[in-house]
Amino acid sequence: MTTPHSTPCPEPFLPPDPRAAAGSRIADFARWAARHQGAEGIPDPTDYQALHHWSVTDLEGFWAAVWEYFDIDATTPYERVLAEEAMPGARWFPGATLNYAHHALRNLHPDAPAVTALDETGAGYETTGRQLRAQVASVAATLRDMGVGQGDRVVGYLPNTPHAVIAFLATASLGAVWSVCGQDYAPKAAADRFAQLEPTVLITADGYLFNGTRHDRRAASLDLAAALPTLKATVLVDHLGLAWPATRAARLTVPWEDAAGRAEYLTITPVPFDHPLWIVFSSGTTGLPKGIVHGHGGVLLEHLKTLGLHSDLGVGDRLLWYTTTHWMMWNLVVSTLLTGAATCTYEGSPAPVARPDVLWELAARHKVTVFGTSPQYLLAMAKLGVDPAVHDLSAIRVIGSTGSALPASAYPWVRDHVGAGVQLASTSGGTDVVSGFAGSAPTTPVWAGELSAPNLGVALAAYDGAGRPVVDQVGELVVTRPMPSMPLYFWNDPDGSRYRDAYFSACPGVWRHGDWITLTSHGSVIVHGRSDATLNRNGVRLGSADIHDIVEHLPEIAEALVIGAEEPDGGYWMPLFVVLADGTVLDESLCEKIREAIRTGASPRHVPDEILAVPAIPHTKTGKKLEVPVKRLLQGARADQVLNHSAVDNPDLIAYFAGLGAERRRLRHPHTPEGVS
């Protein structure tokens, strides 16, 4: 809910362009809602705050408007919009039956590109709407012949290529349930996810391309298949052109060419609004990954809102967002098709050594209108001296950034090197809702270092320690009213206890996400980092992201990780780990430069106790820094207590940081046996 201004509104870095705002789909939606849904208080369709206020105070009116505006094609109508609002357990659109795949395919022009396959070499090929529909129909028929039916699970071990899009849509068309992960996961890590689901069919590729190297995953694919005893069949994708070995497996194996090359009529199965669509997984850093189940209808509405209204996508547009198949952004990339726009898959490194600007080159060549990436990528481009403007990027209207908060320093770089009128949309959300909590729109101003506003339909608040909403103060990110794309449930959580504990244990009936945010009096959102990784020195709290943004802006620093670790004797150790840029040495001069930057740019109370150069920072497979696990390693926890090695991008770093913690404890307490606090 929008809060009235209590302080003067700062000048935005980029005000909305009046003509673009008035002509945007979100403004058209506001006009339509005012005429058809009785949306009160929206005299100006470009007044985002008024539209947002209505969207969270009249949930039923707002989501009914989304349904009608995007012409949801239900086989049976809904009885009401929201039958039960309590969280968890909100019931949306009971009675309605529909199918996500039908809506993904219905608006595509038969002869225009629907999916463009790209890779780091600059190569690519296009799949038209007619071709996509034909291949989905063929794979669906193949899956049906393999015994896949409504509610069965189909899993993909695939790179980000059109094969994954086709396989997902085919699975969804049957009312079966999809899950996918990238091939940089080891077979055991993939099996940790997929075996929980007891899948019927595995679809896997012979390998993938990354940073100039072709990675052979044939043996890994067969090992994964062997670890999934419920499989009835495996579909083998010939992506790199490697010959599959003859297999003695009793299960059926089918080449992708046969699965996708049949002439079939596409029959789509209507399912209830809350029928499972896909299962996405948590990072699994502290145990087996949690399977998060989302439904057909909730994803359909949420993604139409996010992509159609916030990103202004429609027929004739094209989206290119760098992602892997195991990051929730892949799910959003596929949903581009819901709007009638074309989507791009991209395989490879975002900045390969041979051609670090390849994504910009491809965006120019294919007239991309929405270009999505991460803060790390934009910062890396600046440090590498890449100038995207050497390419014709005039088609780009929106630069999306997610994965972490985009630092203020990146905003001028995007303006100067991509385009002065480009909407810079820093967004924050999560796998949990497979969408965003806050972001941007054509009708919102952009303030550097801030997310423009809570997203439509998201009743976002910041709670203080007493559970009270606060403005212009740091608080816990909470959502006080339900969203259609909140999980249906966790897989293998029959009584719902794991789901309740994950989001609702701190504030019953209120979703607590685990981030520190500030809701400003001018309507924006500032993300400070994970609340369980807060730096709390002498009672003064600061988000780790506030330190990272400042330090990583320094040209000498490639990446940083700050940790605040409570110690058994009551002390508090706050080290800063830095990965140095090539040719840089961490001497006292650089250390003082870092301290001064933190002292003046963040907080004099949060100057680190030590600055240590490390070879790399550990991340999840989706690129999030492992702040809490590293903190626990430094405090003396065993690696197997805090981390599932298969969820880490570089498992060798776990032993490295555990060793740093052990060495510090030895120096502080030389007579205490290791493992005894």
Disulfide bonds with the S-S distance in Angstrom:
none
